[in-house]
Amino acid sequence: MVALVTIVLLFLVALCSPAIVGTKPIVCNYKGNLYFPCLGYFNPKWENPIFIKDKFRGVYPRSLKQKDAESWAVWPLVYQDPYRRVKADEWHGVPSSREMLDNPVQNHGKPSAHNFFGTTPYGVDVFAGMVHGTRIAVLVGFVSMGIASFIGITIGALAGYFRGWIDVVLSRLIEVVMCIPTLVLILALISVIAEPTVWHLMAIIGVTSWTSIARLTRAEFLKLREMDYVAAARALGASHVRIIFIHVLRNALAPVLVPISFGVAAAILIESALSFLGFGAPPPNPSWGNLLHLGQDHILGKMWWLVLFPGLGIFLTVLCYNLVGEGLQEATDPRLRQAGK
Amino acid sequence: MTDRNGLGVAWCAIAIVALLSSGCSSQPPTTTTTTQATEVKQPTLQTFDPPPLEKLLADHQWIERPVVDSLKLRREFEKDKKPLVSVAEALAMKNDSDKANEKIVGTLGLLPKDDSAVDFDASIVRRLQQEPKSLNPILTSSMSETEINNLTAFGLFSFDWQLNPFASWDTVKSWKASDDNLVDIVVMRDDLTWSDGKPITAHDVVYSFQTIMDPNIDVPAQRSGTDKIRWVHAYDNHTVAFFHKEPLVTNVWNVNFAVIPKHVYEPHRRSDPKLERDLDIDKQVVGGAYGFASRTRGQELVLQRRESYYRHNGKQVRDKPYFQEIRFKIMPDPNTSMLELQRGGIAEAELSPGQWQEQTNDAGFYQHNTKVRGSEWTFFYFGWNFNTPYFSDLKVRQAMSYAFHHDEMLKVHCYGLFEPCTGIFHPESWMMASQPKRPPQKQDLDKAEDLLDAAGWEFDPSLGVRAKTIGGKKVPFKFTMLVRNSADRVAICELLKQNLQSIGVEVSIAALETATLQQRLQSKQFEANFGGWGTGADPDTSENIWGSNQERNWGGYSNPKVDQLFADGRKENDRQKRGAIYAEIDRLTYDDQVYTFLYYQPSLYAFSKDMRGYMFSPRGPFHYGPGFSAIWQAAQ
């Protein structure tokens, strides 16, 4: 239950990351119009071009007051940025400005009241990176497992429902894909793509990790297709598609959720591993694995905070997904349920 | 020039090698890609009938050229130098200021007073960045291979720490050039032997030249330079003549190539005409100070001092090399090398600025080591591809330079250790000696925006970036910056991205591994790149970077004036006038903003406390004469 709550929390953090940490106002009133510049963190296009046109130069607090004395803004909880080093003078000339310091650089960036989790050697706030990094973690988990479930369930359902030669071919396909070491395959595929983005990464993880889902779906279908209600549906003249998706799949889905939930955890781990190896999303990329990678480069410089916080983040997230997966397993497996009683 | 894009020594990297030091030398390719394609099929050498020696000697006035013992040169240079502090004091010092650095280098960097101070039985362990691809000196292409060839390969020529060329006293008896500068005659010493006991003769030099020029062999670096030689001829076992195609000043560099044993490679090439297979380690025959003892692939390569190098017929004829054994350990990861240093496991390593500033200040490091630095003529830049709609315009390139936050980079990313770069030639070099120092570039976003507006790249609210209408089509200002995938370099590109984003230019960063990066640059499939160049021994070697259609001119810069000046520079004998020519090239390339110049990277090195004799040249502590040959271990 705690795990589920944590995951929901993670979702909220990912969704609200620009409102938690950022240097762009959540809402601001500028020259009589309302804007939501913080959306720029999701997609640069959503940050209204007027701010580039009016030469804000990416620094809002100072520029807002300078260009429009009447303006007001609601700021994120923490004024830090996952992409750049925040400087003290960004609040200059703003009445009732907060106390700010230049972000420390190199190995001086220990965790402090300004930088909760410290800073990278280049002065970028690690806490901001972690919070914005949850977006990548959550996205990678869901998108790649979405793709994997789609492929896995389709192939498993076809193999289990039709049996015969289709089953033989698809089962062999599953076995072949299982034999390929995922990380090596992913590295090979990434090197083929000219400019890989995080979406490519998700797609690749997705198309390589559907096998366990397919196998479980197939097993469920083999069992369920012999049930009386399927025979009844068939007798009523229902089409294959209808039987597969309306009748059988709904009943097969509960146990299939287990490998999906484990898969999300695995996908997050793979993305971290790739970023750690330097093959992750293109820079600037505030993913947890990337921060870890920086940490490895500077471990001899005694920058422990670069390893500890992202490491903990990955550990907790993966643990939660695994716990949820286990919970699902218990809930769907009657034998375990009986043993529990 | 050395390419600093490639496989890195800790912080930075060298892929293609320009020149070696005491033993032999190679220079980067200068051939254009277009001619290279045809070159492969046609033999590059045209047979040439050299005149008889008597006639040749009688036909010309001859100018004696320097034959120098580089170690002796060093000794003379140090003759009047007093150590600034005692050795014990220098060893106890921390290198935390320019003064301290001067004291440490000025004391520990000296040669031994006499041989009793040297531990001649010493074995030194050095770090090698990556496994050498080939041990054949004429196939050298990476930094690791250079390090090895420096010690093992045989050559007739070298140059000192001020990059003055000379013939090496170790191998040459006399060297003279004809008055028209079209012929060089070198008389080799008669006490030279290969490691298998056979004598080294003029025929080996001729054979090496012909092998380098053999179009069937894929010679990565040495052919440039040698391709300007018409013919090499051996008049007898010791007399070799170099006939040049043109009377160039750079002929003194062109004759500087590695020599391989004819009696080994001639039979070998019958089964391997393209020299694709390396000889086994126990079949390697070398002419340098050290020979190959053993090799464990991926782990280590062991060299041993050759007695037949410094002794001949029972007499010592050359300086005894300072080390009994040199072990190269292959260590790609800088963290591993740092730990090995602290453990006392390796005797020297290049440091990244981060390592210099953060990891080498505690007692753990100073227990076994000390660190030293010196200025190096290596600079880093953002290169722009002129064949793109963006960077073909001078105003845009200028805007890029104005947009970048140079001070932030120098302070944060370069740890305040690096000087800002202001042009293609180093301000301390002889080419720039008489020039006023150019002020470093500063960030000025307003100016950058004005320049972009003036160039027609105006902000387009519907696209969210600047755009320009070219041929009726709206082109958004979005480009990709290529960079090697090391965190420190990527961070500098991220800074540029931030800066440009704030003025409405979108940059994506592609962090690539070395091989892919090289391939993308060479095929010119890029818009912008982050990279670096080390210096060649002569400014002429940089023609292949800035000359029109030259091999490493990836950005496609073309300025007929620059081409003409390079051609003039090769022919000008007066050094001062020559310097002015290269200073003019420097000015033209700067005015054209070929690159956004970023910083000069100095040499940062850690040495074990037992090591002595290191001195820095514009090419670092090892790559000149005597270079590594001057490093010695103090007797306990």
Chai-1 contact restraints between the chains, C-beta under 6 A:
chainA,res_idxA,chainB,res_idxB,connection_type,confidence,min_distance_angstrom,max_distance_angstrom,comment,restraint_id
A,K45,B,G464,contact,1.0,0.0,6.0,A-B,restraint_1
A,P49,B,P461,contact,1.0,0.0,6.0,A-B,restraint_2
A,P49,B,G464,contact,1.0,0.0,6.0,A-B,restraint_3
A,I52,B,G504,contact,1.0,0.0,6.0,A-B,restraint_4
A,K53,B,F459,contact,1.0,0.0,6.0,A-B,restraint_5
A,R57,B,S502,contact,1.0,0.0,6.0,A-B,restraint_6
A,G58,B,S502,contact,1.0,0.0,6.0,A-B,restraint_7
A,R84,B,Q498,contact,1.0,0.0,6.0,A-B,restraint_8
A,V105,B,V412,contact,1.0,0.0,6.0,A-B,restraint_9
A,N107,B,E358,contact,1.0,0.0,6.0,A-B,restraint_10
A,Y122,B,V412,contact,1.0,0.0,6.0,A-B,restraint_11
A,Y122,B,A491,contact,1.0,0.0,6.0,A-B,restraint_12
A,G123,B,V412,contact,1.0,0.0,6.0,A-B,restraint_13
A,E195,B,A510,contact,1.0,0.0,6.0,A-B,restraint_14
A,G278,B,N485,contact,1.0,0.0,6.0,A-B,restraint_15
A,P282,B,I509,contact,1.0,0.0,6.0,A-B,restraint_16
A,P283,B,V490,contact,1.0,0.0,6.0,A-B,restraint_17
A,P283,B,E494,contact,1.0,0.0,6.0,A-B,restraint_18
A,P283,B,I509,contact,1.0,0.0,6.0,A-B,restraint_19
A,P283,B,A511,contact,1.0,0.0,6.0,A-B,restraint_20
A,P284,B,E494,contact,1.0,0.0,6.0,A-B,restraint_21
A,L294,B,A487,contact,1.0,0.0,6.0,A-B,restraint_22
A,D297,B,A487,contact,1.0,0.0,6.0,A-B,restraint_23
A,L300,B,N335,contact,1.0,0.0,6.0,A-B,restraint_24
A,L300,B,M338,contact,1.0,0.0,6.0,A-B,restraint_25
A,L300,B,Q359,contact,1.0,0.0,6.0,A-B,restraint_26
A,G301,B,E358,contact,1.0,0.0,6.0,A-B,restraint_27
A,G301,B,Q359,contact,1.0,0.0,6.0,A-B,restraint_28
